[in-house]
Amino acid sequence: MEKTAGLSMGAARHARRRGLPRRLPVLATLSGPLLLAGCAGDAPSALNPGGAGATRVAGLWWLLFWISVAVFAEVMALLAWALVFRRGNARVRHGQPLRFVTIAGAGLPFVILVAVYGVGLRDLAALGDGPGPDAPTVEVTGHKWWWEVRYPGASGATANEIHIPVGERVKVRLRTDDVLHSFWVPQLMPKTDLIAGETRETWLRAERPGSYRGQCAEYCGTQHAHMAFLVVAQPRADYDTWLAHLNAPARAPRTDAERRGQQAFVQGTCAACHAVRGTTAQGRVGPDLSNVGSRWSIGAGAVPNDAGHLGGWIANPQTVKPGNAMPPQPVDAAQLPDLIAYLRSLE
């Protein structure tokens, strides 16, 4: 009976050893997408820096990573040596364990920690060294759940989109209109918290033109995940042109549909909360819509900025982004296409 049980257990172990190699390709196939999920090319990452601030963060991260790899490799090598070469050999010279623990367990970690601490202090000092008084300035206010962006000296405002000149440090003044938020552009700068009643400051510098996605990094309520923004880095001439456009009246209607849409906008409920430069609509509750047609998204990253999603947002934004401050709008079905045409013409 015992012999039969022993044979059965041996057969089971043999079957498991044979089955494991067959399952390895399946396991690799299933785990591959999980391992690669964090490597999406369009995902903003501090390890793909586009500015001076994120470059320092990435450098510190890689330093810690390679130190961790070296320590892990050393521990694994010592473990293999202990298991393979010292198996059955219990003779240890007097004083060897103490010296080994002193050097590898105390001395080496102390040197590593001091070096990393010094590098961290250097990077913190560099990140805290803001731009000079003549640097371009952007004022950003966090709302539930969108970002209001204003430029000192400019009459207009935009939402969820920050324009900066390439190669220059830009001062960013941060406030919150309600709860705590956190301003984070992974490819440009570490996060800065927005605290009620305070004006915080950070800075941005992009080394190459392009768009850099930012995100609120402090949980702030139901739609925290849909509180994104875009930093658009432009050559200085393009930035100056864009800033001058922010001071000018919004684009005038050019078609009959756009004119009817403008009339529906300024005479309806939209003008109570939103502004369009050059019109009687001067609301300050919601975002300024003077250039809404060119924005990258609707609802701070909730949905793409196209005609279909815009119509759905106007009719009932609660189905698109539940909990936001905008109620469903009583827009007549016959007026909705004209209103969409007008808003999409504002670039």
N, C-alpha and C positions, 0 to 999 in steps of 0.2 A: 504493500500500500504506500509506504514511504518512498519506495523506489519509483512507483508510478507518479506520485506527486512531484518528486524531484524532476523526473523527465518532463512533466507538464510545465513546470516553472521554467525549465531550461528552454523548452520549445517556445514558450511565450516571450522570453527574453530574446531569443534568436529572431522571432517574428518581428519584434519591435525594432531590432537592429536592422533588419532587412527593409522594414516599412519606412524608416526615417529618411533614407536617401530618396525614396520615391516621393515623399511629401515635401522635400526641400524645395523643388521648383514651384510647387503650389504655394508654399509659405512665402517664397521670395516674390512671386507674382502678386500675392495679396498685400504684402507689406510694402512693395515698391511705391505704389501711389501715395501711401501714408508718409513715407520718407521724403518723397519729392514734393509733397503738398506745400511745404514751406519754401520751395525754390521757385515759385511762380515768378515769371519775368516782370509782370506788371505790379507786383506787390511792393509797396514802399518798405525799404529796409535800411537800417542804420549801417549795415555791412555793404551797402552800395551807395557810398556817400556822394553827394553832389555839391557839398560846401565845406568850409573850413571847420565848422562846429562838429558836424557828423564825422569828418575825417579823424578828428581826435577821439571821438567815441569809438569808432571802428578800430583805430590803432590800439586803444586800451583793451578792447574786447579780444582782438587777435593775440595780444600779449598774454592775457589770462588763459586763452584757449591753448596756446602752445606750451605754456607752463604746465597746464593740466595734463596735456598729452605726455609731456616728459615725465611728470610724476607718476602717471598711470603706467607708462612703459617700464619705469624703474620698479614699481611695486610688482608688476606682473613678472618681470625678469627675476626678482628675488624670490617670488613665490615658486616659480618654475625651478630655480636652483635648489630651493629647500625641499621640494617634492621629489626631484629626479636625482640630483647629485648627492644630497645629504641623507637620502633614505637609509635608515639602518645605521648611520654613523652618529652616535650620540656624544662623541668626544668634542668638547669645545674648550678652547684655551681660556685660561683665567683672564677676565677683564675684557674679552672680545664683545660680549653682549652690551656691556656698559658703554664702550667706545662707539659701537654701532648706533645705539639708541641716542647717544649724545650728539653725534654728527648728523645722522640721517633723520632723527626724530625731533631734534631741537635746533641745531645749528643751521641746517639747510633751510627748513621752513622759516626761521627768523630772517635769514638773508633774503629769501623770496618775498616775504611780507613787507619788509622795509623797502625793497626796491619797487614793488608794486605801489606801495603807499606814496613813495616819492613821485612816481610817474603820475599817479592820480591827482596829487596836489598840484603838479605842474599843469595838468590838463584843466583842472577846476579853475585855476587862476586865469588860464587863457580863455576859457569859456565865459568867465565873469568880466573880462575886459571888453566892455561895450564899445560901440562906435563913438566918434567925436560929436561935438555939438552941431556941426554942419551936415551931419549925415541925413539922408532921407528918412522920414518918419511915417509910420503907419499906426493908426489907432484902431484896435480891434476890440469889439465888445461881444462877449458871449451871451447868447440868449438860449432859452429852451425852444427848439434845438437848431440853432443856426448862428452864423457869425456875421456881425455887422462890421464893415470895413470902411474907414474914412481916412482921408489924407488932409493934414493941416493945410489950410489955404485953398483947398478945393471945395466947391459948393456941393458937389455930388457925392454919392456913396455907392458902394456895391455890396454884395452879399456872397459869402462863401467863396471868395476869390480875391487873392492878394497879388498885386503886380509889383515886382521889384526889378531894379536894374542889375544886370549881370556884373559880377566882379566887385560889387560895392557892399559894404556893411549897411544894413538898414535897421534902424531902431524900431522896435515893435512895442507899443504901449498896450497893455492888456487890462481890461476891466470885465466884470461880470454884471449883468443886469438882474440876476436872480440867484441861482444856486452856484455851487462850486463847479468849475470846468477846468480843463487843462489843455493847453495849446501845445501841440506836438507835430513837428514835421520831421519824420525819422531820417530822411536823406539830407537834412540841412542842420538840425539843431535838436538837442535834448528838450524834453517837455518843460513847460513852465506853468505852474498852477495859477488859476484865477481865483482870487479870494475876495469875497464880498466886502465892500468898503475900502478896498485897496487898489492902487494902480501898480501893477507889476511891469517889469521891463525885460525884454530879451532882444536878440538881434538875429538877423538872417543874412547869409551871404551865399549866393549860388555861383559856382565857378563856371558853369556852362548853361546856355539857354535851355529852356524846357519847362515842363510842368511837374511839380512835386506835390504829391498828395499829403494832406495833413489830416489830423483826426483829434477829436476830444479824447483825452486819455484819462479822464476822471469820470466815474459813473455818475450820471446826472439825471437819470430818470428813464422813462419808458423808451424814448427814441435816442438814447445815448449813441447807439451804433450808427444812426443816421444823422450824425453831426460832423460831417466831413467838410473839408475845404481844399482849395487848390492854390498853390503858390506858383505864379507864372513869372519866370525869370526871362527878361528881355534885354536886348542891347539897349544902351542908354538912349539912343535916338528914338527907338520904338517905344520905350517907356515914357519919354517926354511927350510923344504924340498921344499915347493912351491917356496920360494924365491931363493933357489939354482937352481931350475929348470928354473927360469926366467933368470938366467945368462947363462944357457947352450944353445947350438945350438938347433934349432927346430928339431923335430923328423924327421929322414930321411925316404924317401919313401921305402916301403917294397914290393909293388906289381908293376906289369907293368903299371897298370892304374895310380897309384900314381906317378910313375916316369914320365909318359907322362904328367900328370897334373902339376908336378913341372916344367917341361920344358916349358909348355904353360904359366905358371905363370911368370917365370923369363925372358922369351923371348918376352912376350906380353906386353900389356899396363899396366897390374896390377903392375909390379915392379916400374913403374914411380911414384906411389903414396904410395905404401905399402912396408913394410919391413917384411922379414922372416929371423930370425937369422940363420947364417950358410950358407946363400945363397948370391948371388949377388944382390938380391932385397933389397934395402936400402932406399926406399922412405919414406919421413917424412910428406907428405901432409895428408894422411889418417891414420887410425889406424894400429898399428903393428899387423900382422896376425899370429905371431909365435905360438899362442895357441888358434886360432879362433875356432877350433873344439870343445873345451870344454866350450865355453862361453854360457851364459844362454839365449842369444837372438841375433838377428841380428838387426842392426840399433838402438841401445840403447833402446830396448824394443818395437820396431815397430812390429816385427814378431818373432815366435819361431825359434830357430836355428836347422833346420832340412834340409834334402837334397832338398826338394821341394822349400822351401822358399829361400834357398841359391842360387839355380839355377835361380829363378826369380829375386833375388837381383843382381846377376852378369849380367844377360841379360839386365835388365832395372830397376835399383833401383828407378827411378822416379815414376814408377807405385806402388811401395811399400811405399816409403816415399817421396812424392813430395816436391821439393825444396831443397833436400840435395845436397851436393857438388859433388857427384859422377855421372858422365854421363853414359849413356848406353855403354856397352862394346862390341866391335866387336869380340866376341868369336865365332869361328866356331862351328856349332851344333855338329859336330863329336867330338870336343875337350871338350865340356862343361861337359859331365859325368866324364871325367878324371880329369878335374879341380876341380869339386865338390868333387871327391874322395880324391884328394890331400889335399884340404883345411879342409875337415872333419877329416883327419888323424892327423892334427896339434893340439895336446892336451898338 
